[in-house]
Amino acid sequence: MKLSQRLDQLAPYLFVEINKKIAEKRTRGEEVISFGIGDPDIPTPDNVIEKLCSAAREPANHRYPETEGLPALRQAMAAWYHRRFGVTLDPNSEVLPLIGSKEGIGHISFCLIDTGDVALVPDPAYPVYSVSTKLAGGEPYYLPLKEDNAFLPAFDDIPSDILARSKVLWLNYPNNPTGATADVDFFKRAVEFAAKHDLAICHDNPYSEVAYDDYKPVSFLQADGARGVGIEFHSLSKSYNMTGWRIGMAVGNAGMIDALKRFKSNLDSGIPQAIQHAAIEALSGPQDAIAAHNTIYQRRRDLVTDVLNDIGCHVYTPKASLYVWAKVPPGHTSLEFSTDLLEQVGVLVIPGTGYGPSGEGFVRLSLTLHDAALVKALSKLSSWQDSHNRFKSKR
């Protein structure tokens, strides 16, 4: 059996390989504590679970759902956007529920990219932006996110011949993996750039509700003209600790939303309706859980950054997102440093190159370790320098 050529373009998904390494060490009886995947350890709020359970008992929710989701869910999503960002959306044409935002991110490229087209993809970035581009037959062109430009892309550096072939511009703020943020002025510039070069903007915004020090992230759709050129992906995964329930949304440009809905309707049968009712409760009910989990994450952020600075990393203290992006100590590459930590103290951090070439010199740590594991992991990290020096002396 011969597999399709498109699969030959794809490296194994980053976290699949990481989980294999962890499993191998644990099989040998070695302890590994992982700062890897950004999967919240904090439970889904009780009111959401209670709604899910009661909705699961309703026979009407045992049948096929519709691709476009329940009208009440689309209305709840539109109402949430209006309360949170002051953005008014038509729930019938500008809102589309998703089976997790990753699903929509993976499928939108098939709606916008033809063979040979280019998508402008940040580097480093969530790998699915480039993967979906390749699967759709397109070519990613990487926009380096450099620390001297606050980890924002420099649109003026894109060659004219690349722009002539480009169809899509991917953005993601608050950013994974760097934790960088962007303001409305940046998004206005992005909208103007996209309009000038006939680009569709896809903004990935799952971390808008994970923020610290009283910072409030913005939506791309708050920029003038944004709905004329793009859509925004959002998710309940990080906002309400609902990663396992797989529910998100795409909102914005009606033409792009319709295209994504048409594509999805040929591939999936929508989100289970009990989960949709749980999402309505999350979006419309008490919002106390957001402030509560941000208090936990901020305390963890501060503990992690203190220890990393102590062992010779330079940390960019994030104002938002679930991640700490740290420069590795002098004399190490990203892979060397992450390998050292894994082999010598049993702590996994993600090498920045896992998110693209411009991630060289950095590592990413997630703040989703429960407290007992976090304390133990930080103790191990603190001992790394001694372990590293002993290891070098034996070589």
Disulfide bonds with the S-S distance in Angstrom:
none
